[in-house]
Amino acid sequence: MATKTARMFETRNDLDEATRKQLDRGRTVTELMKQPQYSPLPVADQAITLFGANRGYFDGVAVEKVPAFDAALRAFVKNKYGALYERIETTKDLTADDEKALAAAIEDFKKTGTF
């Protein structure tokens, strides 16, 4: 239903910028929620993905590149910010300090341009 509605609105030229951005974010989130069957992501990976999507870090990434961007982001955080990744995985929680650290890690990732 949401995809059908999005397609209907795509054909209209009178969409305001806010509506266009909302539709784009919806497409991005739809891509992010796709997981291989019987292969759930670790909690830390889910947290990184959802945090990034909710905070707009995926905005501007072409929908077809979202899965690769997400995988690269999660690998980057796990490898370069291992203590943060493990803390999220162990506690199953994001403290205010963790949120700040994760935001900085994602900004660091985006600077690399490796996506």
Secondary structure in CASP SS format (residue, H / E / C, confidence):
PFRMAT SS
TARGET T0000
AUTHOR 0000-0000-0000
METHOD secondary structure of the structure
MODEL  1
M C 1.00
A H 1.00
T H 1.00
K H 1.00
T H 1.00
A H 1.00
R H 1.00
M H 1.00
F H 1.00
E H 1.00
T C 1.00
R C 1.00
N C 1.00
D C 1.00
L C 1.00
D C 1.00
E H 1.00
A H 1.00
T H 1.00
R H 1.00
K H 1.00
Q H 1.00
L H 1.00
D H 1.00
R H 1.00
G H 1.00
R H 1.00
T H 1.00
V H 1.00
T H 1.00
E H 1.00
L H 1.00
M C 1.00
K C 1.00
Q C 1.00
P C 1.00
Q C 1.00
Y C 1.00
S C 1.00
P C 1.00
L C 1.00
P C 1.00
V H 1.00
A H 1.00
D H 1.00
Q H 1.00
A H 1.00
I H 1.00
T H 1.00
L H 1.00
F H 1.00
G H 1.00
A H 1.00
N H 1.00
R C 1.00
G C 1.00
Y C 1.00
F C 1.00
D C 1.00
G C 1.00
V C 1.00
A C 1.00
V H 1.00
E H 1.00
K H 1.00
V H 1.00
P H 1.00
A H 1.00
F H 1.00
D H 1.00
A H 1.00
A H 1.00
L H 1.00
R H 1.00
A H 1.00
F H 1.00
V H 1.00
K H 1.00
N H 1.00
K H 1.00
Y C 1.00
G H 1.00
A H 1.00
L H 1.00
Y H 1.00
E H 1.00
R H 1.00
I H 1.00
E H 1.00
T H 1.00
T H 1.00
K C 1.00
D C 1.00
L C 1.00
T C 1.00
A H 1.00
D H 1.00
D H 1.00
E H 1.00
K H 1.00
A H 1.00
L H 1.00
A H 1.00
A H 1.00
A H 1.00
I H 1.00
E H 1.00
D H 1.00
F H 1.00
K H 1.00
K H 1.00
T H 1.00
G C 1.00
T C 1.00
F C 1.00
END
